[in-house]
Amino acid sequence: MTAPLRASADVRTDNPARYAKQLVSHLGRKLEFTTEGGTSTASFFDFGTGSIVLGDGVLTLVAESATPEGLARVQHVLGDHLERFGARDSLTVSWAPEPGLAPAAG
């Protein structure tokens, strides 16, 4: 079994809780999220998992998949939605592979 590919994006915002709630609510129409503490995680059908992690002044998105294509899809869904929701606040999602792992798409 190969190790999953992982990438994360730290998005600075004055309203991380608001954006996390909006993402979970919107994406929760098609995905089932579990929330533990400040982290909400969902399985993105058969192509990966995504997490939304609350921090102090930051919202961290985490994408994970067994394939580069799946990783790109999770990144696209999480990142695109957050950027659209945060357009007024000029939120930008920049993904970075986690150390020691393959580069992420997107």
MOPAC internal coordinates of N, CA, C and O (Angstrom, degrees):
PM7 1SCF
backbone

  N    0.0000 0     0.00 0     0.00 0    0    0    0
  C    1.4465 1     0.00 0     0.00 0    1    0    0
  C    1.5239 1   109.78 1     0.00 0    2    1    0
  O    1.2310 1   120.78 1   -47.68 1    3    2    1
  N    1.3425 1   116.12 1   132.32 1    3    2    1
  C    1.4502 1   119.98 1  -179.13 1    5    3    2
  C    1.5193 1   110.62 1   -88.47 1    6    5    3
  O    1.2310 1   121.66 1   -27.99 1    7    6    5
  N    1.3171 1   114.42 1   152.01 1    7    6    5
  C    1.4663 1   119.72 1   178.46 1    9    7    6
  C    1.5244 1   109.16 1   -69.66 1   10    9    7
  O    1.2310 1   120.20 1   -36.64 1   11   10    9
  N    1.3197 1   117.22 1   143.36 1   11   10    9
  C    1.4642 1   119.37 1   179.67 1   13   11   10
  C    1.5263 1   111.52 1   -68.47 1   14   13   11
  O    1.2310 1   121.11 1   -27.00 1   15   14   13
  N    1.3050 1   115.49 1   153.00 1   15   14   13
  C    1.4546 1   121.86 1   173.08 1   17   15   14
  C    1.5227 1   106.73 1   -84.77 1   18   17   15
  O    1.2310 1   120.70 1   -41.72 1   19   18   17
  N    1.3272 1   116.27 1   138.28 1   19   18   17
  C    1.4687 1   120.20 1  -179.04 1   21   19   18
  C    1.5165 1   109.49 1  -135.99 1   22   21   19
  O    1.2310 1   121.65 1   -36.09 1   23   22   21
  N    1.3174 1   114.44 1   143.91 1   23   22   21
  C    1.4586 1   120.80 1   174.22 1   25   23   22
  C    1.5183 1   107.22 1  -143.67 1   26   25   23
  O    1.2310 1   121.16 1   -25.48 1   27   26   25
  N    1.3284 1   115.39 1   154.52 1   27   26   25
  C    1.4598 1   119.18 1   178.73 1   29   27   26
  C    1.5218 1   109.69 1  -138.80 1   30   29   27
  O    1.2310 1   121.86 1   -19.93 1   31   30   29
  N    1.3248 1   114.04 1   160.07 1   31   30   29
  C    1.4609 1   121.22 1   177.36 1   33   31   30
  C    1.5217 1   107.91 1  -139.47 1   34   33   31
  O    1.2310 1   120.50 1   -56.03 1   35   34   33
  N    1.3143 1   116.66 1   123.97 1   35   34   33
  C    1.4570 1   122.26 1   175.01 1   37   35   34
  C    1.5265 1   107.82 1   -97.11 1   38   37   35
  O    1.2310 1   120.91 1   -61.93 1   39   38   37
  N    1.3236 1   115.87 1   118.07 1   39   38   37
  C    1.4619 1   121.46 1  -177.83 1   41   39   38
  C    1.5245 1   108.58 1  -112.57 1   42   41   39
  O    1.2310 1   120.54 1   -66.68 1   43   42   41
  N    1.3150 1   116.58 1   113.32 1   43   42   41
  C    1.4612 1   121.90 1   179.73 1   45   43   42
  C    1.5275 1   109.37 1   -73.33 1   46   45   43
  O    1.2310 1   120.87 1   -47.81 1   47   46   45
  N    1.3215 1   115.94 1   132.19 1   47   46   45
  C    1.4529 1   121.48 1   178.17 1   49   47   46
  C    1.5224 1   109.87 1  -159.58 1   50   49   47
  O    1.2310 1   121.26 1   -29.66 1   51   50   49
  N    1.3162 1   115.20 1   150.34 1   51   50   49
  C    1.4631 1   120.38 1   174.90 1   53   51   50
  C    1.5236 1   111.25 1   -77.95 1   54   53   51
  O    1.2310 1   120.10 1   168.75 1   55   54   53
  N    1.3319 1   117.41 1   -11.25 1   55   54   53
  C    1.4644 1   122.36 1  -175.12 1   57   55   54
  C    1.5313 1   113.25 1  -129.02 1   58   57   55
  O    1.2310 1   119.31 1  -125.07 1   59   58   57
  N    1.3347 1   118.92 1    54.93 1   59   58   57
  C    1.4675 1   118.44 1  -177.34 1   61   59   58
  C    1.5264 1   113.20 1   -61.22 1   62   61   59
  O    1.2310 1   119.75 1   142.07 1   63   62   61
  N    1.3271 1   118.08 1   -37.93 1   63   62   61
  C    1.4710 1   120.32 1  -178.62 1   65   63   62
  C    1.5279 1   111.05 1   -65.18 1   66   65   63
  O    1.2310 1   120.78 1   138.91 1   67   66   65
  N    1.3020 1   116.12 1   -41.09 1   67   66   65
  C    1.4738 1   120.30 1   179.24 1   69   67   66
  C    1.5243 1   111.21 1   -61.47 1   70   69   67
  O    1.2310 1   120.56 1   133.27 1   71   70   69
  N    1.3333 1   116.54 1   -46.73 1   71   70   69
  C    1.4621 1   120.04 1  -178.71 1   73   71   70
  C    1.5300 1   111.57 1   -68.95 1   74   73   71
  O    1.2310 1   120.30 1   143.07 1   75   74   73
  N    1.3208 1   117.04 1   -36.93 1   75   74   73
  C    1.4744 1   119.82 1   177.21 1   77   75   74
  C    1.5262 1   109.57 1   -62.36 1   78   77   75
  O    1.2310 1   120.67 1   133.90 1   79   78   77
  N    1.3166 1   116.33 1   -46.10 1   79   78   77
  C    1.4634 1   120.89 1  -179.90 1   81   79   78
  C    1.5253 1   110.58 1   -61.29 1   82   81   79
  O    1.2310 1   120.33 1   137.87 1   83   82   81
  N    1.3224 1   116.97 1   -42.13 1   83   82   81
  C    1.4593 1   121.08 1  -179.73 1   85   83   82
  C    1.5278 1   111.24 1   -65.50 1   86   85   83
  O    1.2310 1   120.17 1   137.13 1   87   86   85
  N    1.3238 1   117.28 1   -42.87 1   87   86   85
  C    1.4693 1   120.79 1   178.11 1   89   87   86
  C    1.5209 1   111.47 1   -62.94 1   90   89   87
  O    1.2310 1   120.33 1   131.56 1   91   90   89
  N    1.3290 1   116.98 1   -48.44 1   91   90   89
  C    1.4622 1   120.71 1  -178.48 1   93   91   90
  C    1.5288 1   110.24 1   -63.72 1   94   93   91
  O    1.2310 1   120.44 1   138.46 1   95   94   93
  N    1.3130 1   116.76 1   -41.54 1   95   94   93
  C    1.4625 1   120.10 1   179.92 1   97   95   94
  C    1.5294 1   111.15 1   -63.90 1   98   97   95
  O    1.2310 1   120.45 1   132.68 1   99   98   97
  N    1.3139 1   116.74 1   -47.32 1   99   98   97
  C    1.4656 1   120.77 1  -178.06 1  101   99   98
  C    1.5230 1   112.00 1   -68.13 1  102  101   99
  O    1.2310 1   120.65 1   128.48 1  103  102  101
  N    1.3175 1   116.36 1   -51.52 1  103  102  101
  C    1.4679 1   119.85 1  -178.35 1  105  103  102
  C    1.5192 1   111.32 1   -70.48 1  106  105  103
  O    1.2310 1   120.45 1   156.16 1  107  106  105
  N    1.3306 1   116.74 1   -23.84 1  107  106  105
  C    1.4584 1   121.83 1   179.90 1  109  107  106
  C    1.5159 1   113.60 1   -66.18 1  110  109  107
  O    1.2310 1   120.21 1   170.78 1  111  110  109
  N    1.3181 1   117.21 1    -9.22 1  111  110  109
  C    1.4686 1   120.64 1   174.77 1  113  111  110
  C    1.5241 1   111.12 1   -67.76 1  114  113  111
  O    1.2310 1   121.01 1   150.77 1  115  114  113
  N    1.3417 1   115.67 1   -29.23 1  115  114  113
  C    1.4662 1   120.04 1  -178.35 1  117  115  114
  C    1.5246 1   113.29 1  -118.99 1  118  117  115
  O    1.2310 1   120.53 1   161.94 1  119  118  117
  N    1.3240 1   116.58 1   -18.06 1  119  118  117
  C    1.4626 1   121.70 1  -177.29 1  121  119  118
  C    1.5202 1   109.60 1  -121.76 1  122  121  119
  O    1.2310 1   120.64 1   -30.53 1  123  122  121
  N    1.3239 1   116.39 1   149.47 1  123  122  121
  C    1.4598 1   120.20 1   177.13 1  125  123  122
  C    1.5203 1   109.49 1  -100.07 1  126  125  123
  O    1.2310 1   121.03 1   -64.68 1  127  126  125
  N    1.3265 1   115.63 1   115.32 1  127  126  125
  C    1.4573 1   121.62 1   179.33 1  129  127  126
  C    1.5183 1   110.57 1   -94.88 1  130  129  127
  O    1.2310 1   121.10 1   -35.98 1  131  130  129
  N    1.3306 1   115.51 1   144.02 1  131  130  129
  C    1.4613 1   121.62 1   167.95 1  133  131  130
  C    1.5236 1   105.72 1  -113.23 1  134  133  131
  O    1.2310 1   120.88 1   -40.67 1  135  134  133
  N    1.3126 1   115.92 1   139.33 1  135  134  133
  C    1.4596 1   119.84 1  -178.32 1  137  135  134
  C    1.5153 1   109.16 1  -121.59 1  138  137  135
  O    1.2310 1   121.66 1   -50.85 1  139  138  137
  N    1.3265 1   114.43 1   129.15 1  139  138  137
  C    1.4556 1   122.00 1   177.59 1  141  139  138
  C    1.5227 1   107.13 1  -134.03 1  142  141  139
  O    1.2310 1   120.93 1   -66.23 1  143  142  141
  N    1.3216 1   115.83 1   113.77 1  143  142  141
  C    1.4570 1   119.26 1  -175.63 1  145  143  142
  C    1.5185 1   109.14 1    63.24 1  146  145  143
  O    1.2310 1   120.20 1    51.61 1  147  146  145
  N    1.3115 1   117.22 1  -128.39 1  147  146  145
  C    1.4539 1   122.20 1  -179.69 1  149  147  146
  C    1.5137 1   114.15 1   -96.53 1  150  149  147
  O    1.2310 1   120.21 1  -163.40 1  151  150  149
  N    1.3402 1   117.20 1    16.60 1  151  150  149
  C    1.4645 1   120.76 1  -178.00 1  153  151  150
  C    1.5188 1   110.85 1  -120.00 1  154  153  151
  O    1.2310 1   121.08 1   -53.51 1  155  154  153
  N    1.3210 1   115.54 1   126.49 1  155  154  153
  C    1.4643 1   122.23 1   174.76 1  157  155  154
  C    1.5200 1   108.00 1  -114.12 1  158  157  155
  O    1.2310 1   120.54 1   -50.09 1  159  158  157
  N    1.3451 1   116.58 1   129.91 1  159  158  157
  C    1.4558 1   122.22 1  -175.42 1  161  159  158
  C    1.5176 1   110.45 1  -130.02 1  162  161  159
  O    1.2310 1   121.38 1   -37.46 1  163  162  161
  N    1.3398 1   114.96 1   142.54 1  163  162  161
  C    1.4606 1   120.26 1   177.86 1  165  163  162
  C    1.5202 1   109.60 1  -139.05 1  166  165  163
  O    1.2310 1   121.35 1   -31.27 1  167  166  165
  N    1.3238 1   115.02 1   148.73 1  167  166  165
  C    1.4531 1   121.69 1   170.89 1  169  167  166
  C    1.5184 1   107.14 1   -84.76 1  170  169  167
  O    1.2310 1   120.51 1   -53.80 1  171  170  169
  N    1.3160 1   116.63 1   126.20 1  171  170  169
  C    1.4529 1   122.34 1   179.70 1  173  171  170
  C    1.5244 1   108.76 1   -92.68 1  174  173  171
  O    1.2310 1   121.90 1  -105.84 1  175  174  173
  N    1.3310 1   113.97 1    74.16 1  175  174  173
  C    1.4523 1   122.96 1  -178.54 1  177  175  174
  C    1.5176 1   109.52 1    52.65 1  178  177  175
  O    1.2310 1   119.39 1    54.39 1  179  178  177
  N    1.3255 1   118.76 1  -125.61 1  179  178  177
  C    1.4630 1   120.08 1  -177.26 1  181  179  178
  C    1.5243 1   113.03 1  -103.50 1  182  181  179
  O    1.2310 1   120.23 1  -168.32 1  183  182  181
  N    1.3596 1   117.17 1    11.68 1  183  182  181
  C    1.4549 1   116.71 1  -175.11 1  185  183  182
  C    1.5193 1   115.69 1  -111.75 1  186  185  183
  O    1.2310 1   118.47 1   179.47 1  187  186  185
  N    1.3187 1   120.52 1    -0.53 1  187  186  185
  C    1.4582 1   120.36 1   175.37 1  189  187  186
  C    1.5147 1   112.83 1   155.82 1  190  189  187
  O    1.2310 1   121.34 1     9.84 1  191  190  189
  N    1.3163 1   115.05 1  -170.16 1  191  190  189
  C    1.4612 1   121.34 1   176.54 1  193  191  190
  C    1.5230 1   108.95 1  -130.31 1  194  193  191
  O    1.2310 1   121.48 1   -24.45 1  195  194  193
  N    1.3173 1   114.76 1   155.55 1  195  194  193
  C    1.4497 1   120.41 1   177.87 1  197  195  194
  C    1.5089 1   109.69 1  -137.11 1  198  197  195
  O    1.2310 1   120.98 1   -36.01 1  199  198  197
  N    1.3197 1   115.74 1   143.99 1  199  198  197
  C    1.4601 1   121.19 1   178.56 1  201  199  198
  C    1.5196 1   109.75 1  -129.28 1  202  201  199
  O    1.2310 1   121.88 1   -32.40 1  203  202  201
  N    1.3231 1   114.00 1   147.60 1  203  202  201
  C    1.4544 1   123.26 1   176.72 1  205  203  202
  C    1.5244 1   105.47 1  -120.76 1  206  205  203
  O    1.2310 1   120.65 1   -62.63 1  207  206  205
  N    1.3315 1   116.36 1   117.37 1  207  206  205
  C    1.4601 1   121.18 1  -172.29 1  209  207  206
  C    1.5305 1   109.89 1  -118.43 1  210  209  207
  O    1.2310 1   121.07 1   -57.57 1  211  210  209
  N    1.3367 1   115.55 1   122.43 1  211  210  209
  C    1.4624 1   121.00 1   177.98 1  213  211  210
  C    1.5194 1   111.04 1   -78.87 1  214  213  211
  O    1.2310 1   121.34 1   -42.90 1  215  214  213
  N    1.3106 1   115.05 1   137.10 1  215  214  213
  C    1.4531 1   120.84 1   173.67 1  217  215  214
  C    1.5118 1   108.86 1  -135.67 1  218  217  215
  O    1.2310 1   120.29 1     1.24 1  219  218  217
  N    1.3046 1   117.05 1  -178.76 1  219  218  217
  C    1.4534 1   122.42 1   178.76 1  221  219  218
  C    1.5284 1   108.61 1   -82.16 1  222  221  219
  O    1.2310 1   120.61 1   -78.61 1  223  222  221
  N    1.3316 1   116.44 1   101.39 1  223  222  221
  C    1.4601 1   121.05 1  -178.75 1  225  223  222
  C    1.5164 1   114.00 1    77.29 1  226  225  223
  O    1.2310 1   120.39 1  -166.45 1  227  226  225
  N    1.3269 1   116.86 1    13.55 1  227  226  225
  C    1.4604 1   120.37 1  -179.15 1  229  227  226
  C    1.5223 1   110.05 1  -148.13 1  230  229  227
  O    1.2310 1   121.34 1   -35.71 1  231  230  229
  N    1.3100 1   115.05 1   144.29 1  231  230  229
  C    1.4530 1   121.78 1   172.44 1  233  231  230
  C    1.5217 1   105.47 1  -117.90 1  234  233  231
  O    1.2310 1   120.30 1   -58.92 1  235  234  233
  N    1.3280 1   117.03 1   121.08 1  235  234  233
  C    1.4524 1   121.35 1  -178.83 1  237  235  234
  C    1.5200 1   109.45 1  -103.83 1  238  237  235
  O    1.2310 1   121.20 1   -51.63 1  239  238  237
  N    1.3253 1   115.31 1   128.37 1  239  238  237
  C    1.4548 1   122.16 1   174.60 1  241  239  238
  C    1.5203 1   107.52 1  -102.89 1  242  241  239
  O    1.2310 1   120.51 1   -43.20 1  243  242  241
  N    1.3257 1   116.64 1   136.80 1  243  242  241
  C    1.4638 1   121.71 1   179.08 1  245  243  242
  C    1.5216 1   108.11 1  -128.25 1  246  245  243
  O    1.2310 1   120.94 1   -52.45 1  247  246  245
  N    1.3245 1   115.80 1   127.55 1  247  246  245
  C    1.4572 1   122.20 1   178.24 1  249  247  246
  C    1.5182 1   108.40 1  -116.48 1  250  249  247
  O    1.2310 1   120.81 1   -37.89 1  251  250  249
  N    1.3433 1   116.06 1   142.11 1  251  250  249
  C    1.4581 1   120.88 1  -179.71 1  253  251  250
  C    1.5209 1   108.97 1  -144.81 1  254  253  251
  O    1.2310 1   120.88 1   -41.47 1  255  254  253
  N    1.3333 1   115.92 1   138.53 1  255  254  253
  C    1.4623 1   120.99 1   178.59 1  257  255  254
  C    1.5205 1   109.37 1  -160.62 1  258  257  255
  O    1.2310 1   121.35 1   -18.68 1  259  258  257
  N    1.3143 1   115.01 1   161.32 1  259  258  257
  C    1.4653 1   120.46 1   176.81 1  261  259  258
  C    1.5234 1   111.47 1   -82.92 1  262  261  259
  O    1.2310 1   120.13 1   164.08 1  263  262  261
  N    1.3419 1   117.35 1   -15.92 1  263  262  261
  C    1.4684 1   120.67 1  -177.42 1  265  263  262
  C    1.5296 1   110.58 1  -128.36 1  266  265  263
  O    1.2310 1   120.51 1   -26.60 1  267  266  265
  N    1.3291 1   116.62 1   153.40 1  267  266  265
  C    1.4688 1   119.30 1   176.14 1  269  267  266
  C    1.5316 1   112.29 1   -60.80 1  270  269  267
  O    1.2310 1   120.52 1   143.76 1  271  270  269
  N    1.3199 1   116.62 1   -36.24 1  271  270  269
  C    1.4665 1   120.39 1   179.78 1  273  271  270
  C    1.5244 1   111.10 1   -65.25 1  274  273  271
  O    1.2310 1   120.74 1   135.97 1  275  274  273
  N    1.3378 1   116.19 1   -44.03 1  275  274  273
  C    1.4599 1   120.87 1   178.26 1  277  275  274
  C    1.5099 1   111.48 1   -63.99 1  278  277  275
  O    1.2310 1   120.58 1   138.71 1  279  278  277
  N    1.3241 1   116.49 1   -41.29 1  279  278  277
  C    1.4593 1   120.93 1   178.27 1  281  279  278
  C    1.5252 1   110.16 1   -60.56 1  282  281  279
  O    1.2310 1   120.69 1   136.03 1  283  282  281
  N    1.3202 1   116.28 1   -43.97 1  283  282  281
  C    1.4638 1   120.67 1   179.60 1  285  283  282
  C    1.5230 1   111.32 1   -62.29 1  286  285  283
  O    1.2310 1   119.90 1   142.25 1  287  286  285
  N    1.3103 1   117.79 1   -37.75 1  287  286  285
  C    1.4661 1   121.18 1   179.84 1  289  287  286
  C    1.5279 1   111.38 1   -66.85 1  290  289  287
  O    1.2310 1   120.43 1   135.14 1  291  290  289
  N    1.3294 1   116.79 1   -44.86 1  291  290  289
  C    1.4650 1   120.17 1   178.81 1  293  291  290
  C    1.5273 1   109.60 1   -63.37 1  294  293  291
  O    1.2310 1   120.40 1   135.80 1  295  294  293
  N    1.3210 1   116.84 1   -44.20 1  295  294  293
  C    1.4593 1   120.80 1   178.71 1  297  295  294
  C    1.5271 1   110.56 1   -59.79 1  298  297  295
  O    1.2310 1   120.60 1   136.16 1  299  298  297
  N    1.3141 1   116.46 1   -43.84 1  299  298  297
  C    1.4585 1   120.71 1  -178.91 1  301  299  298
  C    1.5277 1   111.11 1   -61.78 1  302  301  299
  O    1.2310 1   120.45 1   131.78 1  303  302  301
  N    1.3205 1   116.74 1   -48.22 1  303  302  301
  C    1.4690 1   120.11 1  -177.85 1  305  303  302
  C    1.5227 1   110.83 1   -61.63 1  306  305  303
  O    1.2310 1   120.13 1   128.59 1  307  306  305
  N    1.3206 1   117.35 1   -51.41 1  307  306  305
  C    1.4644 1   120.15 1  -178.83 1  309  307  306
  C    1.5301 1   112.09 1   -65.16 1  310  309  307
  O    1.2310 1   120.99 1   129.44 1  311  310  309
  N    1.3084 1   115.71 1   -50.56 1  311  310  309
  C    1.4587 1   120.58 1  -175.54 1  313  311  310
  C    1.5095 1   113.97 1   -66.81 1  314  313  311
  O    1.2310 1   120.11 1   136.03 1  315  314  313
  N    1.3216 1   117.39 1   -43.97 1  315  314  313
  C    1.4582 1   121.46 1  -178.37 1  317  315  314
  C    1.5296 1   110.77 1   -63.34 1  318  317  315
  O    1.2310 1   120.82 1   134.73 1  319  318  317
  N    1.3198 1   116.03 1   -45.27 1  319  318  317
  C    1.4608 1   118.95 1   179.81 1  321  319  318
  C    1.5291 1   111.57 1   -63.77 1  322  321  319
  O    1.2310 1   119.95 1   135.25 1  323  322  321
  N    1.3203 1   117.69 1   -44.75 1  323  322  321
  C    1.4613 1   119.56 1  -179.56 1  325  323  322
  C    1.5269 1   110.84 1   -62.78 1  326  325  323
  O    1.2310 1   119.73 1   138.36 1  327  326  325
  N    1.3180 1   118.12 1   -41.64 1  327  326  325
  C    1.4633 1   120.30 1   179.59 1  329  327  326
  C    1.5323 1   111.29 1   -64.22 1  330  329  327
  O    1.2310 1   120.23 1   141.44 1  331  330  329
  N    1.3327 1   117.17 1   -38.56 1  331  330  329
  C    1.4635 1   119.45 1   177.48 1  333  331  330
  C    1.5276 1   110.99 1   -66.98 1  334  333  331
  O    1.2310 1   120.32 1   135.37 1  335  334  333
  N    1.3349 1   117.00 1   -44.63 1  335  334  333
  C    1.4666 1   120.06 1   179.77 1  337  335  334
  C    1.5305 1   110.82 1   -64.55 1  338  337  335
  O    1.2310 1   120.43 1   145.77 1  339  338  337
  N    1.3207 1   116.78 1   -34.23 1  339  338  337
  C    1.4622 1   121.18 1  -175.40 1  341  339  338
  C    1.5127 1   114.58 1  -100.48 1  342  341  339
  O    1.2310 1   119.99 1  -160.17 1  343  342  341
  N    1.3214 1   117.63 1    19.83 1  343  342  341
  C    1.4676 1   120.81 1  -177.55 1  345  343  342
  C    1.5278 1   112.13 1   -58.01 1  346  345  343
  O    1.2310 1   119.99 1   139.46 1  347  346  345
  N    1.3268 1   117.61 1   -40.54 1  347  346  345
  C    1.4745 1   120.59 1  -179.96 1  349  347  346
  C    1.5192 1   111.99 1   -63.33 1  350  349  347
  O    1.2310 1   120.83 1   148.89 1  351  350  349
  N    1.3252 1   116.01 1   -31.11 1  351  350  349
  C    1.4657 1   120.85 1   179.50 1  353  351  350
  C    1.5263 1   112.01 1   -95.69 1  354  353  351
  O    1.2310 1   120.45 1  -171.36 1  355  354  353
  N    1.3297 1   116.75 1     8.64 1  355  354  353
  C    1.4711 1   123.11 1   179.09 1  357  355  354
  C    1.5251 1   112.81 1    55.89 1  358  357  355
  O    1.2310 1   120.54 1  -140.46 1  359  358  357
  N    1.3418 1   116.58 1    39.54 1  359  358  357
  C    1.4681 1   119.34 1   177.98 1  361  359  358
  C    1.5235 1   109.67 1   -69.93 1  362  361  359
  O    1.2310 1   121.29 1   -43.78 1  363  362  361
  N    1.3242 1   115.14 1   136.22 1  363  362  361
  C    1.4576 1   122.04 1   178.68 1  365  363  362
  C    1.5205 1   108.75 1  -128.89 1  366  365  363
  O    1.2310 1   121.16 1   -47.40 1  367  366  365
  N    1.3264 1   115.39 1   132.60 1  367  366  365
  C    1.4596 1   121.17 1   179.60 1  369  367  366
  C    1.5262 1   108.56 1  -103.29 1  370  369  367
  O    1.2310 1   120.40 1   -59.90 1  371  370  369
  N    1.3204 1   116.84 1   120.10 1  371  370  369
  C    1.4668 1   123.28 1   177.16 1  373  371  370
  C    1.5195 1   108.01 1  -121.57 1  374  373  371
  O    1.2310 1   120.81 1   -68.11 1  375  374  373
  N    1.3240 1   116.06 1   111.89 1  375  374  373
  C    1.4583 1   121.76 1  -176.59 1  377  375  374
  C    1.5187 1   111.42 1   -82.72 1  378  377  375
  O    1.2310 1   121.07 1   -34.59 1  379  378  377
  N    1.3190 1   115.56 1   145.41 1  379  378  377
  C    1.4615 1   122.13 1   175.42 1  381  379  378
  C    1.5315 1   107.89 1  -136.19 1  382  381  379
  O    1.2310 1   120.45 1   -43.35 1  383  382  381
  N    1.3436 1   116.74 1   136.65 1  383  382  381
  C    1.4681 1   118.06 1   175.85 1  385  383  382
  C    1.5136 1   109.47 1   -66.71 1  386  385  383
  O    1.2310 1   120.87 1   -31.41 1  387  386  385
  N    1.3113 1   115.95 1   148.59 1  387  386  385
  C    1.4578 1   119.00 1   176.00 1  389  387  386
  C    1.5256 1   108.21 1   -72.66 1  390  389  387
  O    1.2310 1   119.73 1   -32.68 1  391  390  389
  N    1.3346 1   118.12 1   147.32 1  391  390  389
  C    1.4678 1   121.59 1  -176.43 1  393  391  390
  C    1.5209 1   112.86 1   -51.64 1  394  393  391
  O    1.2310 1   121.85 1   -45.02 1  395  394  393
  N    1.3417 1   114.06 1   134.98 1  395  394  393
  C    1.4643 1   119.53 1   176.34 1  397  395  394
  C    1.5184 1   114.27 1    81.89 1  398  397  395
  O    1.2310 1   120.34 1  -176.56 1  399  398  397
  N    1.3283 1   116.95 1     3.44 1  399  398  397
  C    1.4522 1   120.15 1  -178.87 1  401  399  398
  C    1.5148 1   110.08 1  -114.38 1  402  401  399
  O    1.2310 1   120.46 1   -14.85 1  403  402  401
  N    1.3046 1   116.73 1   165.15 1  403  402  401
  C    1.4549 1   122.03 1  -178.93 1  405  403  402
  C    1.5207 1   110.44 1   -62.86 1  406  405  403
  O    1.2310 1   120.02 1   -30.11 1  407  406  405
  N    1.3302 1   117.56 1   149.89 1  407  406  405
  C    1.4644 1   120.55 1   178.61 1  409  407  406
  C    1.5286 1   110.81 1   -60.08 1  410  409  407
  O    1.2310 1   121.54 1   -33.99 1  411  410  409
  N    1.3122 1   114.66 1   146.01 1  411  410  409
  C    1.4646 1   120.91 1  -179.51 1  413  411  410
  C    1.5231 1   109.98 1   -94.93 1  414  413  411
  O    1.2310 1   121.00 1   -28.49 1  415  414  413
  N    1.3053 1   115.69 1   151.51 1  415  414  413
  C    1.4541 1   121.10 1   175.19 1  417  415  414
  C    1.5171 1   109.24 1   -82.83 1  418  417  415
  O    1.2310 1   120.74 1   -17.76 1  419  418  417
  N    1.3266 1   116.19 1   162.24 1  419  418  417
  C    1.4703 1   120.06 1   171.56 1  421  419  418
  C    1.4580 1   110.59 1    91.95 1  422  421  419
  O    1.2310 1   120.10 1   180.00 1  423  422  421

